[in-house]
Amino acid sequence: MLGAKVGNDRADMDDPRPELSSVSTALDELTRRLSAMADAAAGGDESLVTELFEIERSLQGARRRLARLVSEG
């Protein structure tokens, strides 16, 4: 049906901060998991370890940006 609202439609959301906070928490968990994977891979495939740490740093940056958005409210 055209024009029907979907249950997760965010167009009319008043305050996105609670959901952004949840996303930030999820990024924290993903970052911890990637860090543990990189630590476990240390001494093995150096290109894999390097990529995992690069991804971890990117996720940390994204988490900081989300935290700023949530706190600016």
N, C-alpha and C positions, 0 to 999 in steps of 0.2 A: 504494500500500500504506500503510495507516494505521500510524503509529508508527515507520515506517522512518526511519533517520537519513539526513540529506542530507549530502553531502560537505563542505559549508561550515557545518554546524551548530556553533554556538559555545557551546552550553549546557554542555558539559563541558570547556571550555578552562581550563587551569590558570592561565596567566599571559597576560593580554591585552596586556601592555606592548609586546612586539615588533610586534604588528599595529597598536597605537595609534601607535607610532613611525612605521610605514610610512604611516599615514593622515596624520600630522603632516607628513611629507615631501611627500605629495601636495598637502596644503593649501598648503605653501610654494610649490610649483610653480604651482598655480592662482592664488595671490596675485600672484606675479611676472607671470604672463600677463595678469591683469586690470589690473595697474598699467601694463604696457606698452600695453595697449589704451586705457586712459584717457589716457595721455600722448600717444598717437598721435591721439586724438580731440580733444585740446585745441585750442581755437580754433574748433571746429565746434559741434555740438549740445551746448550747455551742460547740458541736462538729462541727456543720456546720460553725459557726463563726470562729473557729480555722482553719478549712480547707480552708475557703475563704481567711483568712489572710496569710496562708502558700502559697497558690497559688499566691496571690498578691506579696509576697516577691520573689517568683521564677520568675514571670514576670518582676519585677523590675531588677533583676539580668540579665535576658536575654536582656532587653532594654539597660542596661549599656554596656553589651558586644557588642551589635550591634552598639551602639554609638561609641565605641572605634574602631570598624572596619571601620566605615564610616569616622571617623576623621583621621585614620592612612593613608588612601589613598595614 
